[in-house]
Amino acid sequence: MGETMGSNNDLATKIVQELTAERDQLREESNRLRAEVAELRCALEKSQLEVRDKAAIVAERDLYLRELEAFWAEKVADMDKNGVDLGEFIAELERGVGVQGTRDGK
């Protein structure tokens, strides 16, 4: 009977050790997963901030392009109204850019 009692105690000790090892392993896994979730949350927040920033930049760019288009439409209308030859104006502009470029050594 003493041997049975001893083997039962050995078995119980072995089971407790196995369960303790499993518990420790699960704690480590849980801690690793918590750290991974924290990293993913941080990455998500950064991505959301980038999306908001890009949206603001796109909106600003679009506004600038609309204003530039309106500016040039007004200038072209003024040139038409004042009898300025648009083709000649563009040629003059290109000559000016060409001259400017050679002055800068380009």
N, C-alpha and C positions, 0 to 999 in steps of 0.2 A: 504494500500500500504506500510505503514511503517513496518507492520509485515512481509510482503513478503520480503522486503529489509533486515530486520534483520535476517530472517531465511536463506536468501541467503548468508549473511555474515557469519552466524554460520556454514553453510554448507561448504563454501569456507575455513573457518578457520579449520574446521574438516578435510577436504581433505588435506590441507597444512600440518597439524599435522601428518596425516597418511603417507603422502609421505615423510615427514622429518624423521619419525620413520623408515620407510622402507629404506630410503637412509642410515641412520645411521647403520642399521642392515646389509645392503649390504657392507658398508665400513668395518665393523668389520669382516664380512665373507671374504672379499677381503684381509684384513690384515692377517687373520689367514691362508688363502691359500698361501699368499706370504711367510709367515714364514715356512709353511710346504714344499713349493717348495725349499726354501733355505736349509732346513734340508735334503731333499731328494738329492739335488745336492751335498751337503757335503758327505753324505753317499755313493753316486755314485763315487765321487772322491776317497774316502777311499777304496772302493771296487776295483776300477781300479788300484790303487797303490798296493793293496794286490795281485792282479792277476799278475801284472808286477814283483813283488817281488818273488812270487811263481814260475813264469816262469824262473827267473834268478836262483833260488835255484835248480830247476829241471835240468836246463842246466848244472849247476856246478856239481850236483850229477852224472848226466849221464857221464860227462867228467871224473870225478873221477873214476867211475866204469869201463869205457873203459880203462883208464890208468892202473887201478889195474888188470884188466883182461890181458892186454898186458904184464904187469910186471910178473904175475904168469905164463903166457904162456911161456915167455922167461926163467924163472927159471926152469920150468918143462923141457923145451927143453935142457937147460944146464945140468940138472941132467941126462936126458936120454943120452946125448952126453958123459957125464963123467962116465956113468955106475952106477949112484946112484939108488938104489932100492927105488922107490917112496913109496911103502907100508912101508918099514922100516923107511923112512924119516918121514912119517906121524905118525907112531907109536912113534918115538923118539920125535916128536913135541908134541904129546899128553902127553907123559910121562913128558916132560918139563913143560907143562901147569899144569899138575896135581901136580907136585912138587912145582911149583911156587904158586899154589893156597893154598897148605897146609902150606907153609912158611908164607903166608899172613894171615893165620888163617881162611881161607874160607872153 
